[in-house]
Amino acid sequence: MGYYLNPDDIIDIYKRETMKPYFVDKTEFLAELIPLVEQQGSYLSVTRPRRFGKSVTAAMIG
Protein backbone atom coordinates (compact mmCIF):
# COMPACT_ATOMS: atom_id res chain seq x y z
CA MET A 1 0.00 0.00 0.00
CA GLY A 2 1.60 3.24 -1.14
CA TYR A 3 3.90 4.48 -3.84
CA TYR A 4 7.61 3.95 -4.24
CA LEU A 5 8.68 6.97 -6.24
CA ASN A 6 11.21 6.64 -8.99
CA PRO A 7 12.86 10.03 -9.68
CA ASP A 8 11.92 9.67 -13.36
CA ASP A 9 8.22 9.26 -12.54
CA ILE A 10 7.75 11.89 -9.81
CA ILE A 11 6.35 14.61 -12.06
CA ASP A 12 3.96 12.23 -13.82
CA ILE A 13 2.67 10.85 -10.52
CA TYR A 14 2.25 14.35 -9.06
CA LYS A 15 0.31 15.55 -12.12
CA ARG A 16 -1.94 12.47 -12.03
CA GLU A 17 -2.63 12.89 -8.29
CA THR A 18 -3.47 16.60 -8.57
CA MET A 19 -6.05 15.87 -11.27
CA LYS A 20 -8.04 13.54 -9.00
CA PRO A 21 -11.33 14.98 -7.69
CA TYR A 22 -10.30 14.77 -4.01
CA PHE A 23 -6.85 16.38 -4.10
CA VAL A 24 -6.48 18.96 -1.30
CA ASP A 25 -3.85 21.67 -1.61
CA LYS A 26 -2.87 22.80 1.91
CA THR A 27 -0.42 25.50 0.82
CA GLU A 28 -2.66 28.36 1.92
CA PHE A 29 -3.31 26.72 5.29
CA LEU A 30 0.44 26.34 5.87
CA ALA A 31 1.05 30.00 4.99
CA GLU A 32 -1.26 30.98 7.87
CA LEU A 33 -0.15 28.25 10.25
CA ILE A 34 3.65 28.62 10.16
CA PRO A 35 3.76 32.21 11.60
CA LEU A 36 1.51 31.07 14.46
CA VAL A 37 3.74 28.09 15.23
CA GLU A 38 6.87 30.29 15.25
CA GLN A 39 5.50 32.57 18.03
CA GLN A 40 7.19 32.00 21.37
CA GLY A 41 5.07 30.98 24.36
CA SER A 42 1.86 30.26 22.47
CA TYR A 43 -0.12 27.10 21.87
CA LEU A 44 -2.02 26.11 18.79
CA SER A 45 -4.83 23.58 18.58
CA VAL A 46 -5.92 22.32 15.18
CA THR A 47 -9.24 20.54 15.50
CA ARG A 48 -10.58 18.75 12.45
CA PRO A 49 -12.65 15.59 11.95
CA ARG A 50 -11.06 12.15 11.88
CA ARG A 51 -9.07 11.28 8.75
CA PHE A 52 -8.83 14.96 7.73
CA GLY A 53 -5.05 15.25 7.37
CA LYS A 54 -3.99 16.70 10.72
CA SER A 55 -0.91 14.48 11.00
CA VAL A 56 0.07 15.07 7.38
CA THR A 57 -0.18 18.83 7.88
CA ALA A 58 1.86 18.66 11.08
CA ALA A 59 4.53 16.62 9.28
CA MET A 60 4.77 19.28 6.53
CA ILE A 61 5.65 22.01 9.02
CA GLY A 62 7.91 19.81 11.18
mmJSON file of the N, C-alpha and C atoms, coordinates in Angstrom:
{"data_MODEL":{"atom_site":{
"group_PDB":["ATOM","ATOM","ATOM","ATOM","ATOM","ATOM","ATOM","ATOM","ATOM","ATOM","ATOM","ATOM","ATOM","ATOM","ATOM","ATOM","ATOM","ATOM","ATOM","ATOM","ATOM","ATOM","ATOM","ATOM","ATOM","ATOM","ATOM","ATOM","ATOM","ATOM","ATOM","ATOM","ATOM","ATOM","ATOM","ATOM","ATOM","ATOM","ATOM","ATOM","ATOM","ATOM","ATOM","ATOM","ATOM","ATOM","ATOM","ATOM","ATOM","ATOM","ATOM","ATOM","ATOM","ATOM","ATOM","ATOM","ATOM","ATOM","ATOM","ATOM","ATOM","ATOM","ATOM","ATOM","ATOM","ATOM","ATOM","ATOM","ATOM","ATOM","ATOM","ATOM","ATOM","ATOM","ATOM","ATOM","ATOM","ATOM","ATOM","ATOM","ATOM","ATOM","ATOM","ATOM","ATOM","ATOM","ATOM","ATOM","ATOM","ATOM","ATOM","ATOM","ATOM","ATOM","ATOM","ATOM","ATOM","ATOM","ATOM","ATOM","ATOM","ATOM","ATOM","ATOM","ATOM","ATOM","ATOM","ATOM","ATOM","ATOM","ATOM","ATOM","ATOM","ATOM","ATOM","ATOM","ATOM","ATOM","ATOM","ATOM","ATOM","ATOM","ATOM","ATOM","ATOM","ATOM","ATOM","ATOM","ATOM","ATOM","ATOM","ATOM","ATOM","ATOM","ATOM","ATOM","ATOM","ATOM","ATOM","ATOM","ATOM","ATOM","ATOM","ATOM","ATOM","ATOM","ATOM","ATOM","ATOM","ATOM","ATOM","ATOM","ATOM","ATOM","ATOM","ATOM","ATOM","ATOM","ATOM","ATOM","ATOM","ATOM","ATOM","ATOM","ATOM","ATOM","ATOM","ATOM","ATOM","ATOM","ATOM","ATOM","ATOM","ATOM","ATOM","ATOM","ATOM","ATOM","ATOM","ATOM","ATOM","ATOM","ATOM","ATOM","ATOM","ATOM"],
"id":[1,2,3,4,5,6,7,8,9,10,11,12,13,14,15,16,17,18,19,20,21,22,23,24,25,26,27,28,29,30,31,32,33,34,35,36,37,38,39,40,41,42,43,44,45,46,47,48,49,50,51,52,53,54,55,56,57,58,59,60,61,62,63,64,65,66,67,68,69,70,71,72,73,74,75,76,77,78,79,80,81,82,83,84,85,86,87,88,89,90,91,92,93,94,95,96,97,98,99,100,101,102,103,104,105,106,107,108,109,110,111,112,113,114,115,116,117,118,119,120,121,122,123,124,125,126,127,128,129,130,131,132,133,134,135,136,137,138,139,140,141,142,143,144,145,146,147,148,149,150,151,152,153,154,155,156,157,158,159,160,161,162,163,164,165,166,167,168,169,170,171,172,173,174,175,176,177,178,179,180,181,182,183,184,185,186],
"type_symbol":["N","C","C","N","C","C","N","C","C","N","C","C","N","C","C","N","C","C","N","C","C","N","C","C","N","C","C","N","C","C","N","C","C","N","C","C","N","C","C","N","C","C","N","C","C","N","C","C","N","C","C","N","C","C","N","C","C","N","C","C","N","C","C","N","C","C","N","C","C","N","C","C","N","C","C","N","C","C","N","C","C","N","C","C","N","C","C","N","C","C","N","C","C","N","C","C","N","C","C","N","C","C","N","C","C","N","C","C","N","C","C","N","C","C","N","C","C","N","C","C","N","C","C","N","C","C","N","C","C","N","C","C","N","C","C","N","C","C","N","C","C","N","C","C","N","C","C","N","C","C","N","C","C","N","C","C","N","C","C","N","C","C","N","C","C","N","C","C","N","C","C","N","C","C","N","C","C","N","C","C","N","C","C","N","C","C"],
"label_atom_id":["N","CA","C","N","CA","C","N","CA","C","N","CA","C","N","CA","C","N","CA","C","N","CA","C","N","CA","C","N","CA","C","N","CA","C","N","CA","C","N","CA","C","N","CA","C","N","CA","C","N","CA","C","N","CA","C","N","CA","C","N","CA","C","N","CA","C","N","CA","C","N","CA","C","N","CA","C","N","CA","C","N","CA","C","N","CA","C","N","CA","C","N","CA","C","N","CA","C","N","CA","C","N","CA","C","N","CA","C","N","CA","C","N","CA","C","N","CA","C","N","CA","C","N","CA","C","N","CA","C","N","CA","C","N","CA","C","N","CA","C","N","CA","C","N","CA","C","N","CA","C","N","CA","C","N","CA","C","N","CA","C","N","CA","C","N","CA","C","N","CA","C","N","CA","C","N","CA","C","N","CA","C","N","CA","C","N","CA","C","N","CA","C","N","CA","C","N","CA","C","N","CA","C","N","CA","C","N","CA","C","N","CA","C","N","CA","C"],
"label_alt_id":[null,null,null,null,null,null,null,null,null,null,null,null,null,null,null,null,null,null,null,null,null,null,null,null,null,null,null,null,null,null,null,null,null,null,null,null,null,null,null,null,null,null,null,null,null,null,null,null,null,null,null,null,null,null,null,null,null,null,null,null,null,null,null,null,null,null,null,null,null,null,null,null,null,null,null,null,null,null,null,null,null,null,null,null,null,null,null,null,null,null,null,null,null,null,null,null,null,null,null,null,null,null,null,null,null,null,null,null,null,null,null,null,null,null,null,null,null,null,null,null,null,null,null,null,null,null,null,null,null,null,null,null,null,null,null,null,null,null,null,null,null,null,null,null,null,null,null,null,null,null,null,null,null,null,null,null,null,null,null,null,null,null,null,null,null,null,null,null,null,null,null,null,null,null,null,null,null,null,null,null,null,null,null,null,null,null],
"label_comp_id":["MET","MET","MET","GLY","GLY","GLY","TYR","TYR","TYR","TYR","TYR","TYR","LEU","LEU","LEU","ASN","ASN","ASN","PRO","PRO","PRO","ASP","ASP","ASP","ASP","ASP","ASP","ILE","ILE","ILE","ILE","ILE","ILE","ASP","ASP","ASP","ILE","ILE","ILE","TYR","TYR","TYR","LYS","LYS","LYS","ARG","ARG","ARG","GLU","GLU","GLU","THR","THR","THR","MET","MET","MET","LYS","LYS","LYS","PRO","PRO","PRO","TYR","TYR","TYR","PHE","PHE","PHE","VAL","VAL","VAL","ASP","ASP","ASP","LYS","LYS","LYS","THR","THR","THR","GLU","GLU","GLU","PHE","PHE","PHE","LEU","LEU","LEU","ALA","ALA","ALA","GLU","GLU","GLU","LEU","LEU","LEU","ILE","ILE","ILE","PRO","PRO","PRO","LEU","LEU","LEU","VAL","VAL","VAL","GLU","GLU","GLU","GLN","GLN","GLN","GLN","GLN","GLN","GLY","GLY","GLY","SER","SER","SER","TYR","TYR","TYR","LEU","LEU","LEU","SER","SER","SER","VAL","VAL","VAL","THR","THR","THR","ARG","ARG","ARG","PRO","PRO","PRO","ARG","ARG","ARG","ARG","ARG","ARG","PHE","PHE","PHE","GLY","GLY","GLY","LYS","LYS","LYS","SER","SER","SER","VAL","VAL","VAL","THR","THR","THR","ALA","ALA","ALA","ALA","ALA","ALA","MET","MET","MET","ILE","ILE","ILE","GLY","GLY","GLY"],
"label_asym_id":["A","A","A","A","A","A","A","A","A","A","A","A","A","A","A","A","A","A","A","A","A","A","A","A","A","A","A","A","A","A","A","A","A","A","A","A","A","A","A","A","A","A","A","A","A","A","A","A","A","A","A","A","A","A","A","A","A","A","A","A","A","A","A","A","A","A","A","A","A","A","A","A","A","A","A","A","A","A","A","A","A","A","A","A","A","A","A","A","A","A","A","A","A","A","A","A","A","A","A","A","A","A","A","A","A","A","A","A","A","A","A","A","A","A","A","A","A","A","A","A","A","A","A","A","A","A","A","A","A","A","A","A","A","A","A","A","A","A","A","A","A","A","A","A","A","A","A","A","A","A","A","A","A","A","A","A","A","A","A","A","A","A","A","A","A","A","A","A","A","A","A","A","A","A","A","A","A","A","A","A","A","A","A","A","A","A"],
"label_entity_id":["1","1","1","1","1","1","1","1","1","1","1","1","1","1","1","1","1","1","1","1","1","1","1","1","1","1","1","1","1","1","1","1","1","1","1","1","1","1","1","1","1","1","1","1","1","1","1","1","1","1","1","1","1","1","1","1","1","1","1","1","1","1","1","1","1","1","1","1","1","1","1","1","1","1","1","1","1","1","1","1","1","1","1","1","1","1","1","1","1","1","1","1","1","1","1","1","1","1","1","1","1","1","1","1","1","1","1","1","1","1","1","1","1","1","1","1","1","1","1","1","1","1","1","1","1","1","1","1","1","1","1","1","1","1","1","1","1","1","1","1","1","1","1","1","1","1","1","1","1","1","1","1","1","1","1","1","1","1","1","1","1","1","1","1","1","1","1","1","1","1","1","1","1","1","1","1","1","1","1","1","1","1","1","1","1","1"],
"label_seq_id":[1,1,1,2,2,2,3,3,3,4,4,4,5,5,5,6,6,6,7,7,7,8,8,8,9,9,9,10,10,10,11,11,11,12,12,12,13,13,13,14,14,14,15,15,15,16,16,16,17,17,17,18,18,18,19,19,19,20,20,20,21,21,21,22,22,22,23,23,23,24,24,24,25,25,25,26,26,26,27,27,27,28,28,28,29,29,29,30,30,30,31,31,31,32,32,32,33,33,33,34,34,34,35,35,35,36,36,36,37,37,37,38,38,38,39,39,39,40,40,40,41,41,41,42,42,42,43,43,43,44,44,44,45,45,45,46,46,46,47,47,47,48,48,48,49,49,49,50,50,50,51,51,51,52,52,52,53,53,53,54,54,54,55,55,55,56,56,56,57,57,57,58,58,58,59,59,59,60,60,60,61,61,61,62,62,62],
"pdbx_PDB_ins_code":[null,null,null,null,null,null,null,null,null,null,null,null,null,null,null,null,null,null,null,null,null,null,null,null,null,null,null,null,null,null,null,null,null,null,null,null,null,null,null,null,null,null,null,null,null,null,null,null,null,null,null,null,null,null,null,null,null,null,null,null,null,null,null,null,null,null,null,null,null,null,null,null,null,null,null,null,null,null,null,null,null,null,null,null,null,null,null,null,null,null,null,null,null,null,null,null,null,null,null,null,null,null,null,null,null,null,null,null,null,null,null,null,null,null,null,null,null,null,null,null,null,null,null,null,null,null,null,null,null,null,null,null,null,null,null,null,null,null,null,null,null,null,null,null,null,null,null,null,null,null,null,null,null,null,null,null,null,null,null,null,null,null,null,null,null,null,null,null,null,null,null,null,null,null,null,null,null,null,null,null,null,null,null,null,null,null],
"Cartn_x":[0.85,0.0,0.893,0.792,1.6,2.401,3.111,3.904,5.385,6.177,7.613,7.99,8.449,8.677,10.028,10.004,11.209,11.431,12.624,12.857,12.385,12.364,11.918,10.4,9.676,8.216,7.566,8.314,7.746,6.796,7.19,6.355,5.063,5.165,3.963,2.997,3.519,2.67,2.026,2.792,2.248,1.125,1.336,0.306,-0.949,-0.789,-1.937,-2.702,-1.976,-2.63,-3.372,-2.808,-3.466,-4.704,-4.862,-6.046,-7.202,-6.976,-8.044,-9.041,-10.306,-11.329,-11.169,-10.406,-10.298,-8.908,-8.166,-6.85,-7.034,-6.366,-6.483,-5.124,-5.077,-3.849,-3.859,-2.901,-2.868,-1.852,-1.42,-0.42,-0.894,-2.126,-2.657,-2.783,-3.197,-3.308,-1.943,-0.909,0.44,0.95,0.62,1.051,0.502,-0.69,-1.263,-0.766,-0.504,-0.151,1.289,2.227,3.647,3.967,3.477,3.757,3.205,2.072,1.506,2.364,2.905,3.745,5.059,5.572,6.869,6.808,5.618,5.503,5.93,6.71,7.185,6.079,5.981,5.073,3.602,3.272,1.859,1.57,0.328,-0.115,-1.092,-1.137,-2.02,-2.743,-4.036,-4.826,-5.543,-5.254,-5.916,-6.918,-8.194,-9.242,-9.949,-9.917,-10.577,-11.166,-12.092,-12.65,-11.601,-11.947,-11.063,-10.733,-9.519,-9.074,-9.098,-8.768,-8.834,-7.453,-6.384,-5.048,-4.307,-4.683,-3.991,-2.534,-2.282,-0.911,-0.064,-0.656,0.075,0.458,-0.463,-0.183,0.911,0.84,1.859,3.229,3.257,4.534,5.113,4.27,4.768,5.449,5.022,5.646,6.782,6.918,7.913,9.222],
"Cartn_y":[-1.171,0.0,1.23,2.042,3.241,3.241,4.318,4.479,4.479,3.822,3.95,4.799,6.006,6.968,6.776,6.661,6.64,8.082,8.631,10.026,10.37,9.394,9.666,9.833,9.254,9.262,10.274,11.006,11.885,12.907,13.568,14.613,14.019,12.866,12.23,11.818,11.26,10.847,12.069,13.136,14.355,14.93,15.025,15.553,14.694,13.377,12.474,12.627,12.757,12.893,14.22,15.294,16.602,16.716,15.843,15.872,15.05,14.322,13.538,14.475,14.07,14.978,15.312,14.524,14.772,15.213,15.857,16.383,17.664,17.775,18.957,19.643,20.883,21.673,22.466,22.164,22.802,23.942,24.438,25.499,26.746,27.157,28.365,28.192,27.007,26.718,26.825,26.292,26.343,27.775,28.601,30.004,30.725,30.373,30.976,30.301,29.019,28.247,28.462,28.541,28.624,29.852,31.066,32.207,32.003,31.333,31.073,30.095,29.096,28.091,28.709,29.674,30.286,31.257,31.648,32.567,31.861,32.554,31.999,32.047,30.989,30.978,30.871,30.403,30.26,28.814,28.44,27.098,27.189,26.14,26.109,24.764,24.805,23.578,23.533,22.499,22.315,21.197,21.544,20.543,20.339,19.149,18.752,17.358,16.942,15.588,14.507,13.293,12.151,12.053,11.564,11.284,12.54,13.693,14.96,15.552,14.802,15.248,16.05,15.939,16.696,16.265,14.985,14.483,14.809,14.735,15.071,16.55,17.398,18.833,19.117,18.471,18.663,18.19,17.121,16.622,17.595,18.313,19.276,20.471,20.851,22.011,21.6,20.317,19.813,19.648],
"Cartn_z":[0.0,0.0,0.0,-1.023,-1.138,-2.412,-2.637,-3.84,-3.491,-4.301,-4.237,-5.427,-5.164,-6.238,-6.892,-8.179,-8.987,-9.44,-9.302,-9.682,-11.089,-11.994,-13.357,-13.436,-12.493,-12.542,-11.609,-10.829,-9.806,-10.411,-11.466,-12.064,-12.617,-13.273,-13.818,-12.715,-11.633,-10.517,-9.863,-9.668,-9.064,-9.93,-11.228,-12.122,-12.081,-12.07,-12.029,-10.711,-9.601,-8.293,-8.161,-8.695,-8.57,-9.445,-10.404,-11.267,-10.695,-9.623,-9.002,-8.325,-8.218,-7.685,-6.202,-5.438,-4.008,-3.58,-4.447,-4.101,-3.3,-2.157,-1.301,-1.233,-1.668,-1.608,-0.305,0.589,1.906,1.981,0.844,0.818,1.541,1.294,1.921,3.437,3.861,5.294,5.97,5.308,5.868,5.954,4.972,4.995,6.221,6.658,7.868,9.141,9.069,10.252,10.714,9.801,10.163,11.026,10.697,11.597,13.011,13.125,14.457,15.244,14.574,15.226,15.687,14.932,15.253,16.421,16.888,18.026,19.304,20.106,21.373,22.422,23.215,24.356,24.006,22.815,22.466,22.087,22.221,21.872,20.711,19.94,18.789,18.764,18.655,18.585,17.24,16.47,15.184,15.356,15.325,15.499,14.17,13.692,12.452,12.669,11.82,11.954,11.736,12.123,11.883,10.406,10.119,8.753,7.878,8.46,7.729,7.477,7.728,7.37,8.421,9.687,10.723,10.859,10.858,11.003,9.777,8.603,7.38,7.387,7.805,7.876,8.901,10.052,11.08,10.574,9.821,9.276,8.261,7.53,6.53,7.179,8.381,9.023,9.951,10.231,11.178,10.594],
"occupancy":[1.0,1.0,1.0,1.0,1.0,1.0,1.0,1.0,1.0,1.0,1.0,1.0,1.0,1.0,1.0,1.0,1.0,1.0,1.0,1.0,1.0,1.0,1.0,1.0,1.0,1.0,1.0,1.0,1.0,1.0,1.0,1.0,1.0,1.0,1.0,1.0,1.0,1.0,1.0,1.0,1.0,1.0,1.0,1.0,1.0,1.0,1.0,1.0,1.0,1.0,1.0,1.0,1.0,1.0,1.0,1.0,1.0,1.0,1.0,1.0,1.0,1.0,1.0,1.0,1.0,1.0,1.0,1.0,1.0,1.0,1.0,1.0,1.0,1.0,1.0,1.0,1.0,1.0,1.0,1.0,1.0,1.0,1.0,1.0,1.0,1.0,1.0,1.0,1.0,1.0,1.0,1.0,1.0,1.0,1.0,1.0,1.0,1.0,1.0,1.0,1.0,1.0,1.0,1.0,1.0,1.0,1.0,1.0,1.0,1.0,1.0,1.0,1.0,1.0,1.0,1.0,1.0,1.0,1.0,1.0,1.0,1.0,1.0,1.0,1.0,1.0,1.0,1.0,1.0,1.0,1.0,1.0,1.0,1.0,1.0,1.0,1.0,1.0,1.0,1.0,1.0,1.0,1.0,1.0,1.0,1.0,1.0,1.0,1.0,1.0,1.0,1.0,1.0,1.0,1.0,1.0,1.0,1.0,1.0,1.0,1.0,1.0,1.0,1.0,1.0,1.0,1.0,1.0,1.0,1.0,1.0,1.0,1.0,1.0,1.0,1.0,1.0,1.0,1.0,1.0,1.0,1.0,1.0,1.0,1.0,1.0],
"B_iso_or_equiv":[0.0,0.0,0.0,0.0,0.0,0.0,0.0,0.0,0.0,0.0,0.0,0.0,0.0,0.0,0.0,0.0,0.0,0.0,0.0,0.0,0.0,0.0,0.0,0.0,0.0,0.0,0.0,0.0,0.0,0.0,0.0,0.0,0.0,0.0,0.0,0.0,0.0,0.0,0.0,0.0,0.0,0.0,0.0,0.0,0.0,0.0,0.0,0.0,0.0,0.0,0.0,0.0,0.0,0.0,0.0,0.0,0.0,0.0,0.0,0.0,0.0,0.0,0.0,0.0,0.0,0.0,0.0,0.0,0.0,0.0,0.0,0.0,0.0,0.0,0.0,0.0,0.0,0.0,0.0,0.0,0.0,0.0,0.0,0.0,0.0,0.0,0.0,0.0,0.0,0.0,0.0,0.0,0.0,0.0,0.0,0.0,0.0,0.0,0.0,0.0,0.0,0.0,0.0,0.0,0.0,0.0,0.0,0.0,0.0,0.0,0.0,0.0,0.0,0.0,0.0,0.0,0.0,0.0,0.0,0.0,0.0,0.0,0.0,0.0,0.0,0.0,0.0,0.0,0.0,0.0,0.0,0.0,0.0,0.0,0.0,0.0,0.0,0.0,0.0,0.0,0.0,0.0,0.0,0.0,0.0,0.0,0.0,0.0,0.0,0.0,0.0,0.0,0.0,0.0,0.0,0.0,0.0,0.0,0.0,0.0,0.0,0.0,0.0,0.0,0.0,0.0,0.0,0.0,0.0,0.0,0.0,0.0,0.0,0.0,0.0,0.0,0.0,0.0,0.0,0.0,0.0,0.0,0.0,0.0,0.0,0.0],
"pdbx_formal_charge":[null,null,null,null,null,null,null,null,null,null,null,null,null,null,null,null,null,null,null,null,null,null,null,null,null,null,null,null,null,null,null,null,null,null,null,null,null,null,null,null,null,null,null,null,null,null,null,null,null,null,null,null,null,null,null,null,null,null,null,null,null,null,null,null,null,null,null,null,null,null,null,null,null,null,null,null,null,null,null,null,null,null,null,null,null,null,null,null,null,null,null,null,null,null,null,null,null,null,null,null,null,null,null,null,null,null,null,null,null,null,null,null,null,null,null,null,null,null,null,null,null,null,null,null,null,null,null,null,null,null,null,null,null,null,null,null,null,null,null,null,null,null,null,null,null,null,null,null,null,null,null,null,null,null,null,null,null,null,null,null,null,null,null,null,null,null,null,null,null,null,null,null,null,null,null,null,null,null,null,null,null,null,null,null,null,null],
"auth_seq_id":[1,1,1,2,2,2,3,3,3,4,4,4,5,5,5,6,6,6,7,7,7,8,8,8,9,9,9,10,10,10,11,11,11,12,12,12,13,13,13,14,14,14,15,15,15,16,16,16,17,17,17,18,18,18,19,19,19,20,20,20,21,21,21,22,22,22,23,23,23,24,24,24,25,25,25,26,26,26,27,27,27,28,28,28,29,29,29,30,30,30,31,31,31,32,32,32,33,33,33,34,34,34,35,35,35,36,36,36,37,37,37,38,38,38,39,39,39,40,40,40,41,41,41,42,42,42,43,43,43,44,44,44,45,45,45,46,46,46,47,47,47,48,48,48,49,49,49,50,50,50,51,51,51,52,52,52,53,53,53,54,54,54,55,55,55,56,56,56,57,57,57,58,58,58,59,59,59,60,60,60,61,61,61,62,62,62],
"auth_comp_id":["MET","MET","MET","GLY","GLY","GLY","TYR","TYR","TYR","TYR","TYR","TYR","LEU","LEU","LEU","ASN","ASN","ASN","PRO","PRO","PRO","ASP","ASP","ASP","ASP","ASP","ASP","ILE","ILE","ILE","ILE","ILE","ILE","ASP","ASP","ASP","ILE","ILE","ILE","TYR","TYR","TYR","LYS","LYS","LYS","ARG","ARG","ARG","GLU","GLU","GLU","THR","THR","THR","MET","MET","MET","LYS","LYS","LYS","PRO","PRO","PRO","TYR","TYR","TYR","PHE","PHE","PHE","VAL","VAL","VAL","ASP","ASP","ASP","LYS","LYS","LYS","THR","THR","THR","GLU","GLU","GLU","PHE","PHE","PHE","LEU","LEU","LEU","ALA","ALA","ALA","GLU","GLU","GLU","LEU","LEU","LEU","ILE","ILE","ILE","PRO","PRO","PRO","LEU","LEU","LEU","VAL","VAL","VAL","GLU","GLU","GLU","GLN","GLN","GLN","GLN","GLN","GLN","GLY","GLY","GLY","SER","SER","SER","TYR","TYR","TYR","LEU","LEU","LEU","SER","SER","SER","VAL","VAL","VAL","THR","THR","THR","ARG","ARG","ARG","PRO","PRO","PRO","ARG","ARG","ARG","ARG","ARG","ARG","PHE","PHE","PHE","GLY","GLY","GLY","LYS","LYS","LYS","SER","SER","SER","VAL","VAL","VAL","THR","THR","THR","ALA","ALA","ALA","ALA","ALA","ALA","MET","MET","MET","ILE","ILE","ILE","GLY","GLY","GLY"],
"auth_asym_id":["A","A","A","A","A","A","A","A","A","A","A","A","A","A","A","A","A","A","A","A","A","A","A","A","A","A","A","A","A","A","A","A","A","A","A","A","A","A","A","A","A","A","A","A","A","A","A","A","A","A","A","A","A","A","A","A","A","A","A","A","A","A","A","A","A","A","A","A","A","A","A","A","A","A","A","A","A","A","A","A","A","A","A","A","A","A","A","A","A","A","A","A","A","A","A","A","A","A","A","A","A","A","A","A","A","A","A","A","A","A","A","A","A","A","A","A","A","A","A","A","A","A","A","A","A","A","A","A","A","A","A","A","A","A","A","A","A","A","A","A","A","A","A","A","A","A","A","A","A","A","A","A","A","A","A","A","A","A","A","A","A","A","A","A","A","A","A","A","A","A","A","A","A","A","A","A","A","A","A","A","A","A","A","A","A","A"],
"auth_atom_id":["N","CA","C","N","CA","C","N","CA","C","N","CA","C","N","CA","C","N","CA","C","N","CA","C","N","CA","C","N","CA","C","N","CA","C","N","CA","C","N","CA","C","N","CA","C","N","CA","C","N","CA","C","N","CA","C","N","CA","C","N","CA","C","N","CA","C","N","CA","C","N","CA","C","N","CA","C","N","CA","C","N","CA","C","N","CA","C","N","CA","C","N","CA","C","N","CA","C","N","CA","C","N","CA","C","N","CA","C","N","CA","C","N","CA","C","N","CA","C","N","CA","C","N","CA","C","N","CA","C","N","CA","C","N","CA","C","N","CA","C","N","CA","C","N","CA","C","N","CA","C","N","CA","C","N","CA","C","N","CA","C","N","CA","C","N","CA","C","N","CA","C","N","CA","C","N","CA","C","N","CA","C","N","CA","C","N","CA","C","N","CA","C","N","CA","C","N","CA","C","N","CA","C","N","CA","C","N","CA","C","N","CA","C","N","CA","C"],
"pdbx_PDB_model_num":[1,1,1,1,1,1,1,1,1,1,1,1,1,1,1,1,1,1,1,1,1,1,1,1,1,1,1,1,1,1,1,1,1,1,1,1,1,1,1,1,1,1,1,1,1,1,1,1,1,1,1,1,1,1,1,1,1,1,1,1,1,1,1,1,1,1,1,1,1,1,1,1,1,1,1,1,1,1,1,1,1,1,1,1,1,1,1,1,1,1,1,1,1,1,1,1,1,1,1,1,1,1,1,1,1,1,1,1,1,1,1,1,1,1,1,1,1,1,1,1,1,1,1,1,1,1,1,1,1,1,1,1,1,1,1,1,1,1,1,1,1,1,1,1,1,1,1,1,1,1,1,1,1,1,1,1,1,1,1,1,1,1,1,1,1,1,1,1,1,1,1,1,1,1,1,1,1,1,1,1,1,1,1,1,1,1]
}}}
